[in-house]
């Protein structure tokens, strides 16, 4: 004779709402998509950091050399790299990217293999990305209001930092690494694309308001 395990009403009432909320929620960010994002964004960030590091080393060897990422008097990497803001920790900022982005790439590859990483690792990676985004905000402010010049290679790194940070937040909320209410979880996961676009619109708007005039004049507009 087979016996069926009885489930008390108390247990059922406690677990069912959470299960229903998960089932009724928006489609989440899959592990495969997340792994691809980490790998691709990390690779682009590493390429930008490598480009800037190469240019900085070349400038040490030949101070009169014009960086390859210098397009005109306004779009210039040299000014940014030679400023004190370009070496906040006593060494060129791009060296940070050379060390940090391989970690992002490796994490993406590990996720694509199907491995599961512990919560502390994801929170540590997220914390590092927050610090990286704060550094980007500082460098953007410096470029817009202090140097009044843009560094094309720097902008490559700036561009990928926002989705790198945001999709980590989305995944952390989705998987419960960041504990939030069900309503906020559904809002974050369900509107991840919209928030990403809004972030870019705000960044471009800030750029145009701050240095739109010099930018257009540099191209003769």
PABATOR-541706 format. One line per field, with one value per residue: residue number from 0; x, y, z of N, C-alpha, C in turn. Coordinates in steps of 0.001 Angstrom, whole numbers, plus 500000, padded with zeros to 6 digits. Atoms other than C-alpha are relative to their C-alpha. Last residue first. Layout:
! residues N
k: (NUM_...)
n_px: (X_...)
n_py: (Y_...)
n_pz: (Z_...)
ca_px: (X_...)
ca_py: (Y_...)
ca_pz: (Z_...)
c_px: (X_...)
c_py: (Y_...)
c_pz: (Z_...)
! end
This chain:
! residues 221
k: (220_219_218_217_216_215_214_213_212_211_210_209_208_207_206_205_204_203_202_201_200_199_198_197_196_195_194_193_192_191_190_189_188_187_186_185_184_183_182_181_180_179_178_177_176_175_174_173_172_171_170_169_168_167_166_165_164_163_162_161_160_159_158_157_156_155_154_153_152_151_150_149_148_147_146_145_144_143_142_141_140_139_138_137_136_135_134_133_132_131_130_129_128_127_126_125_124_123_122_121_120_119_118_117_116_115_114_113_112_111_110_109_108_107_106_105_104_103_102_101_100_99_98_97_96_95_94_93_92_91_90_89_88_87_86_85_84_83_82_81_80_79_78_77_76_75_74_73_72_71_70_69_68_67_66_65_64_63_62_61_60_59_58_57_56_55_54_53_52_51_50_49_48_47_46_45_44_43_42_41_40_39_38_37_36_35_34_33_32_31_30_29_28_27_26_25_24_23_22_21_20_19_18_17_16_15_14_13_12_11_10_9_8_7_6_5_4_3_2_1_0)
n_px: (501466_500349_500258_498797_499033_500451_500003_498637_499471_500552_498955_498731_500197_500364_498875_499006_500521_499831_498569_499537_500581_499246_498646_500092_500121_498725_499073_500408_499635_498547_499693_500874_499793_498612_499758_500680_499323_498795_500381_500414_501385_500955_501338_500454_498753_500110_499566_500735_501374_499929_499786_501189_501067_499644_500429_501449_500520_499302_500670_501391_500111_500337_501213_501185_500160_500300_501440_500638_499750_500747_499017_500443_499548_500845_499164_498636_499955_501001_499898_498717_500116_500900_499219_499015_500729_500402_498803_499755_500945_499587_498839_500509_500591_498913_499397_500908_499867_498675_500069_500788_499224_498992_500574_500668_499077_500696_499605_501065_499760_500389_501468_500395_499706_500958_501284_499916_500013_501358_500835_499831_500850_501376_500094_499248_500808_501074_499435_500264_501298_501061_499648_498553_499360_500519_499187_499732_501154_499852_500542_498955_498985_500561_500294_498759_499680_498577_499997_500993_499644_499833_500602_500206_501406_500807_500717_501438_500882_500549_500921_499896_498835_498818_499732_499337_498621_499293_499727_498987_498729_499534_499702_498725_498953_499846_499408_498577_499335_499945_499012_498660_499748_499861_498833_498776_499850_499561_498612_499177_499949_499225_498585_499481_498776_498737_498954_499481_499102_500724_500547_498908_499403_500868_499913_498681_499910_500702_499147_498741_500271_500456_498863_499082_500456_500904_499436_500964_499588_499710_500505_499228_500849)
n_py: (499848_498938_500624_500764_499100_499712_501240_500339_498951_500129_499712_499524_498764_498931_499665_499309_498671_499221_499763_499027_498706_499472_499665_498728_498929_499911_499288_498594_499354_499873_498738_499772_501021_499974_498737_500048_500995_499369_498934_500608_500462_498907_500331_498753_499573_499852_501221_501161_499893_500145_501414_500759_499668_500679_501386_500162_499835_500975_501306_499926_500133_501362_500505_499401_500613_501415_500112_500031_501332_501054_501026_501374_500814_499599_500066_499573_498690_499033_499732_499343_498632_499283_499690_498969_498746_499512_499442_498733_499028_499655_499125_498715_499305_499498_498884_498855_499512_499382_498711_499074_499652_499018_498655_499649_499320_499053_500002_500537_501431_500711_500079_500979_501328_500294_500281_501353_500960_499997_500680_501449_500574_500303_500978_501186_500786_500605_501208_501176_500649_499709_500656_499924_500826_499708_500927_501208_500885_500749_499292_499200_500877_500765_499068_499568_500872_500273_501438_500281_499276_498568_499704_498559_499719_500413_501260_499728_500813_499175_498972_498864_500204_499995_498597_499355_500500_499389_498603_499971_500353_498856_498909_500352_499787_498566_499448_500334_499180_498632_499977_500047_498681_499007_500294_499804_498567_499353_500383_499275_498604_499935_500142_501365_499993_499544_500946_499856_498883_498937_500506_500287_498721_499359_500756_499763_498662_499793_500158_499254_498561_499687_500051_498913_498740_499233_498656_498913_499101_498656_498914_498763_498806)
n_pz: (500105_500935_501302_500340_500652_501368_500759_500428_500856_501338_501000_499448_499248_500935_500876_499177_499722_501235_500214_499010_500381_501141_499552_499277_500992_500712_499113_499932_501255_500090_500689_501134_501025_500467_500704_501293_500832_500529_500922_501265_500030_500140_499541_499387_499372_498554_499322_500510_499494_498545_499689_500405_499044_498758_500142_499916_498641_499167_500090_499563_498549_499593_500634_499389_498681_500252_500192_498678_499444_500701_500345_499909_501122_501135_501198_499645_499352_500420_501434_500254_499474_500904_501197_499670_499799_501323_500627_499320_500550_501356_499871_499493_501144_500838_499279_500117_501372_500107_499316_500814_501184_499627_499859_498735_499101_499140_498590_499159_499813_501221_500029_498980_500542_501066_499359_499437_501116_500555_499003_500148_501055_499612_498920_500400_500927_499201_499416_500845_499771_500977_501263_500159_498970_498666_499188_500773_499884_498747_498838_499360_499423_498886_498910_499349_498872_499773_499761_498963_498784_500219_501297_500093_499713_501151_499807_499945_500837_501086_499489_500921_500859_499132_499661_501137_500004_498867_500324_501051_499348_499223_500939_500628_499004_499788_501220_499990_498988_500540_501084_499415_499412_501068_500839_499222_499713_501239_500239_499034_500435_501239_499669_499941_500796_499458_500399_501368_500254_500684_501253_500924_500391_500984_501240_500584_500559_501271_501171_499901_500054_501347_500904_499647_500599_499161_499880_499780_498918_500518_499152_500055_500000)
ca_px: (528954_532707_533392_535055_532232_529696_531623_532392_528670_527440_529820_527632_524106_525107_526969_524188_521622_523786_524057_520336_519392_521816_520305_516768_517669_518894_515824_513572_515438_515306_511612_510349_513275_513331_509543_509000_511645_510196_506784_508167_509981_513763_516641_519744_521184_517597_518134_516090_517474_521063_520351_518863_521672_524259_522396_522686_526398_527604_524918_526326_530010_529886_529636_532157_534787_534354_534162_537693_538922_537237_538581_536375_537443_536166_539038_537222_533492_532724_535876_536003_532293_532745_535781_533803_530858_533248_534810_531330_530653_533827_532919_529492_531148_533376_530318_528558_531537_531580_527819_528133_530981_529186_526145_528089_528793_526817_528503_526585_529578_528176_528381_532093_532647_530914_532943_536162_535201_534334_537609_539470_537787_539303_543076_543384_540605_542579_545584_543394_543468_547164_549166_549199_545697_543912_546037_543892_542496_545988_545711_548048_545670_542745_544730_546228_542918_541662_538312_538286_541473_540912_540839_543120_542655_545961_547770_550054_553692_555745_556313_557811_558556_556176_553603_553878_553054_549971_548817_549160_547249_544456_544094_544294_541562_539324_539951_539312_536020_534983_535926_534080_530969_531135_531803_529414_526641_527164_526967_523783_522186_523114_521937_518571_517316_513829_510440_508071_506370_503354_505375_507492_504480_502636_505560_505774_502021_502013_504690_503119_499542_500674_502715_499809_497309_499387_500822_500077_502538_500759_500982_501306_500000)
ca_py: (571646_571749_568376_569933_572505_569742_568460_571949_572801_569471_569602_569683_569491_566965_564733_564843_563955_561072_559747_560191_558417_555575_555047_555214_552470_550145_550915_549931_546680_545622_546391_542908_541964_545201_545563_541894_542048_545284_543687_540484_542486_542668_540407_540949_537501_536397_534999_537691_540520_539439_538889_542355_543993_542161_543293_546893_546870_545429_547392_550662_549762_549038_552640_554066_551595_552657_556264_556005_555096_558178_560575_563657_567193_569939_569108_570256_570214_567401_565294_565562_564778_561734_560656_560888_558982_556305_555942_555482_552822_550952_551103_549671_546970_545963_545704_543548_541210_540906_540306_537604_535920_536048_534367_531307_530413_527871_526128_525699_526066_529419_530729_529859_531701_534791_534690_534432_537493_539505_538530_539433_542862_543732_543584_545251_547612_548789_549318_551727_554131_554901_554521_556567_555559_558357_558189_559757_562267_563747_564659_563160_560346_562727_565180_562398_560735_563564_564320_568104_569084_566372_562592_561428_557680_556969_558977_561725_560989_563832_562072_559017_556084_557217_558119_554595_553185_555414_554446_550756_551195_553038_550288_547574_549279_549515_545872_544798_546659_545050_541590_542165_543244_540120_537629_539140_539446_535888_534544_536510_535202_531638_532019_533296_536763_536254_536076_538251_536964_534681_531540_533308_534869_531545_529833_532571_532480_528653_528259_529602_528579_525024_524779_525937_523750_520697_518541_514870_512453_509890_506297_503426_500000)
ca_pz: (462224_461531_463143_466204_466218_466890_469917_471226_471239_472615_475561_478684_477291_474642_477101_479694_477047_475869_479433_480138_476908_477709_481154_479742_477255_480014_482119_479217_478596_482248_482597_483467_485665_487657_487951_488795_491517_492867_493210_494718_497392_497418_498410_496307_495658_495099_491606_489837_491965_491323_487617_487216_489196_487098_483998_485169_485937_482642_480799_482242_481976_478241_477047_479496_478276_474648_475809_477167_473679_472223_474907_475016_475784_478081_480464_483609_482822_480382_480680_484481_484799_482556_484588_487827_486362_485056_488507_489985_487344_488302_491990_491175_489053_491960_494218_491627_491404_495188_495298_492667_494524_497861_496316_495242_491584_489604_486695_483445_481139_479996_483568_483689_480398_481743_484949_482938_480902_484023_485707_482496_482777_486156_485687_482277_483316_486323_484029_482074_485072_484631_487883_491088_492151_490285_487156_484409_486896_487128_483458_480840_479866_479395_477295_475154_474350_472161_470596_470981_469116_466531_466152_468968_469420_467667_470331_469080_469922_471377_474716_472952_475252_477987_475315_473934_477379_477558_474062_474866_478108_476277_473680_476342_478352_475294_474390_478000_478055_474776_476097_479372_477477_475310_478111_480640_478069_476813_480367_481045_477875_478813_482401_481226_482138_483511_481866_483830_486994_487177_487969_490537_492221_492200_493903_496520_497115_497425_500079_503251_502559_501748_504948_507105_505274_506259_503556_503893_502364_500305_501470_499108_500000)
c_px: (499578_498517_499556_499854_501253_500992_499602_500074_501401_500557_499483_500981_501321_499797_499674_501179_500966_499485_500248_501469_500466_499475_500836_501381_499952_499975_501364_500961_499694_500447_501498_500327_499176_500206_501406_500262_499373_500759_501204_499644_499670_498596_499099_498543_499828_501292_499935_500328_499196_498622_500026_500138_498752_498951_500454_499571_498520_499491_500671_499280_498549_499795_499611_498729_498765_499731_499576_498501_499375_500198_499261_501103_499505_500533_499276_500883_501396_500275_499064_500135_501277_499872_499140_500790_500970_499251_499671_501246_500161_499086_500498_501144_499417_499480_501152_500577_499118_500222_501338_499909_499234_500820_501064_499548_499263_500991_499220_500340_498919_500249_499535_498481_499576_500205_498950_498690_499997_499888_498568_499192_500265_499201_498565_499913_500694_499131_498985_500585_499756_498723_498841_500505_501524_500716_499618_500841_500197_498818_500194_499514_501066_501057_499477_499724_501175_500193_501435_499954_499040_500272_500161_499528_499725_498513_499110_499261_498546_499011_499354_498994_500240_501270_501177_500322_500792_501447_500773_500385_501145_501348_500564_500442_501384_501102_500212_500703_501492_500705_500131_501088_501385_500327_500240_501242_501289_500238_500565_501475_500894_500137_500863_501490_500645_501139_501351_501101_500476_500893_499345_499470_501132_500597_499155_500144_501333_500115_499312_500784_501280_499772_499594_501169_500947_499570_499018_500735_499000_500297_500408_499340_500883)
c_py: (501334_500207_501034_499294_499252_500890_500253_498731_499707_501023_499875_500433_500591_501332_501190_500449_500827_501419_500853_500335_501092_501369_500593_500440_501360_501156_500161_500804_501481_500694_500200_501243_500299_499021_500040_501260_499935_499040_500671_501058_499409_499413_501229_499780_501358_500355_500095_498736_498769_500082_499762_498533_499178_500263_499145_498545_499656_500067_498925_498666_500019_499864_498618_499343_500555_499290_498577_499766_499856_498601_498837_499059_498581_499331_500555_500037_500503_501410_501124_500378_500780_501458_500706_500424_501145_501324_500573_500687_501362_501033_500438_500992_501351_500782_500609_501224_501220_500574_500729_501377_501023_500435_501039_501463_500452_500565_501062_499964_499343_498496_499206_499828_498914_498613_499641_499595_498567_498967_499896_499199_498523_499288_499539_498903_498731_499111_499287_498704_498773_499201_500225_499268_499999_499241_500184_498983_498701_499059_499167_500760_500778_499142_499244_500896_500538_499128_499532_498523_499720_500668_501466_500332_501498_500268_499685_498667_500399_499239_500846_501069_501179_499901_500129_501456_500637_499555_500684_501440_500043_499721_501198_501109_499706_500313_501501_500588_499743_500932_501403_500078_500056_501380_501094_499809_500277_501492_500649_499685_500814_501444_500122_499988_498622_499988_500542_498982_500057_501169_501118_499561_499785_501305_500636_499274_500287_501415_500381_499957_500806_501510_500421_500058_501150_501278_500843_501318_501151_500909_501330_501073_501241)
c_pz: (500615_499824_498965_498669_499576_499266_498549_499143_499515_499022_498577_498920_500478_500714_499098_499146_500824_500192_498759_499776_500960_499572_498889_500471_500677_499002_499339_500855_500008_498713_499787_499187_498750_498845_499408_499182_498617_499106_499372_498966_498633_500004_499974_500372_500653_500691_501520_500788_499606_500632_501512_500405_499693_501076_501182_499896_500073_501437_500849_499827_500470_501505_500503_499483_500697_501322_499655_499859_501389_500594_499333_499528_500222_498721_498778_498755_500347_500528_499572_498529_499727_500436_498949_498768_500298_500137_498628_499437_500657_499371_498622_500138_500415_498806_499199_500698_499779_498610_499944_500645_499155_498793_500312_500041_501257_501002_500772_501471_500847_500096_498780_500016_500988_499420_498963_500657_500523_498878_499494_501020_499722_498912_500236_501055_499549_499121_500901_500552_499121_500258_499028_498775_499881_501116_501467_500745_499238_500215_501264_501228_500756_500677_501215_501196_500815_501229_500113_500363_501151_501341_499638_498592_500080_500212_498807_500073_500197_499116_498905_500418_499064_499154_500970_500286_498860_500039_501125_499671_499004_500669_500747_499042_499426_500983_500135_498782_500061_500989_499400_498946_500645_500567_498966_499131_500761_500235_498751_499798_500916_499501_498752_500311_500119_498994_500423_499706_498566_499621_499199_498643_499008_499505_498912_498677_499340_499461_498698_498699_499984_499857_498596_499053_500287_499314_500770_500151_500111_501176_499391_500862_500000)
! end
